[in-house]
Amino acid sequence: MRALAVFLVTSALFAAPAAAQEALRLVNGNDWQKSTVEQRRAYLIGVSNVISVGARADTRQGREDTFSLNAQKGLEGVHLEAAASAIDAWYTAHPDQLDKPVLSVIWRDLAKRQPIG
């Protein structure tokens, strides 16, 4: 039993660097198109949460012109389904730019409303 526990802990330690490397890469259009509706929603909820936490921290620190605050303001009233549809439409219209990060599409096409392309 102890040998199994050591094996599992060792396996997890060796797997962690590979998982960490994958986490550093930004999600792009190829990833977006391969993902399920549930995965897309989870991604958008995660982005929304990070922006909200960042905006709150910026407000507490007295910062006024930050990415988080501007993104929060620009995305106000944008619902998950509308955001997912806009991202889908952007990658459909730009099939040659599937390497562009989804966050870039969210920022320029949804938050700033300055279409990229």
C-alpha positions in Angstrom: 0.0 0.0 0.0 2.8 2.4 0.9 4.5 1.6 -2.5 1.3 2.6 -4.3 1.1 5.9 -2.4 4.8 6.7 -3.2 4.1 5.8 -6.9 1.1 8.1 -7.0 2.8 11.0 -5.4 5.9 10.6 -7.6 3.7 10.3 -10.7 1.9 13.5 -9.8 5.1 15.4 -9.2 6.5 14.4 -12.7 3.2 15.2 -14.3 2.9 18.7 -12.8 5.6 20.4 -14.9 3.9 19.2 -18.1 0.5 20.5 -16.9 2.1 23.8 -15.9 3.6 24.2 -19.3 0.3 23.6 -21.0 -1.4 26.1 -18.7 0.9 28.9 -19.7 -0.2 28.8 -23.4 -3.1 31.1 -24.2 -6.3 29.4 -25.6 -6.6 30.2 -29.3 -9.1 29.6 -32.0 -8.0 26.0 -32.6 -8.7 25.2 -29.0 -12.0 27.1 -29.0 -13.3 25.3 -32.1 -12.4 21.9 -30.6 -14.0 22.6 -27.2 -17.5 21.7 -26.1 -20.2 24.2 -25.2 -19.5 23.4 -21.5 -15.8 24.0 -21.9 -16.4 27.3 -23.7 -18.8 28.5 -20.9 -16.2 27.4 -18.3 -13.5 29.4 -20.1 -15.7 32.5 -20.3 -16.7 32.2 -16.7 -13.0 31.9 -15.7 -12.1 35.0 -17.7 -15.0 36.9 -16.2 -13.9 35.9 -12.7 -10.3 37.0 -13.3 -11.4 40.3 -14.7 -13.7 40.9 -11.7 -11.1 40.0 -9.1 -8.5 42.2 -10.9 -10.9 45.1 -11.2 -11.8 44.9 -7.5 -8.1 44.8 -6.6 -7.4 47.8 -8.8 -10.2 49.8 -7.3 -9.0 49.0 -3.8 -5.5 50.2 -4.7 -6.8 53.4 -6.3 -5.9 52.5 -9.8 -8.1 54.0 -12.5 -7.0 53.0 -16.0 -6.2 49.3 -15.9 -6.9 46.3 -18.2 -9.3 44.8 -15.6 -11.3 47.9 -15.0 -11.6 48.7 -18.7 -12.5 45.1 -19.6 -15.1 45.0 -16.8 -16.7 48.2 -18.1 -16.5 47.1 -21.7 -18.0 43.7 -21.0 -20.8 45.0 -18.8 -24.1 43.5 -20.0 -22.4 40.9 -22.3 -23.9 37.5 -21.6 -22.1 34.2 -21.9 -24.0 33.0 -25.0 -23.6 36.3 -26.7 -19.8 36.3 -26.0 -19.5 32.7 -27.3 -21.5 33.5 -30.4 -19.3 36.6 -31.1 -16.2 34.5 -30.7 -17.5 31.8 -33.0 -18.4 34.4 -35.6 -15.0 36.0 -35.4 -13.1 32.7 -36.0 -15.6 31.7 -38.7 -14.9 35.0 -40.5 -11.2 34.7 -40.0 -10.3 31.0 -40.5 -6.7 32.0 -41.3 -6.3 33.5 -37.8 -7.1 30.5 -35.6 -3.8 31.0 -33.8 -5.1 34.3 -32.4 -5.8 34.0 -28.6 -9.5 34.0 -27.6 -8.7 36.6 -25.0 -7.6 39.0 -27.8 -11.0 38.5 -29.6 -12.8 39.1 -26.3 -10.8 42.3 -25.6 -11.0 43.9 -29.0 -14.4 42.7 -30.3 -16.4 42.6 -27.1 -14.8 44.8 -24.4 -13.3 47.6 -26.7 -15.8 46.9 -29.5 -13.0 47.6 -32.0 -13.1 44.6 -34.3 -9.7 43.0 -35.1 -9.0 41.5 -38.3 
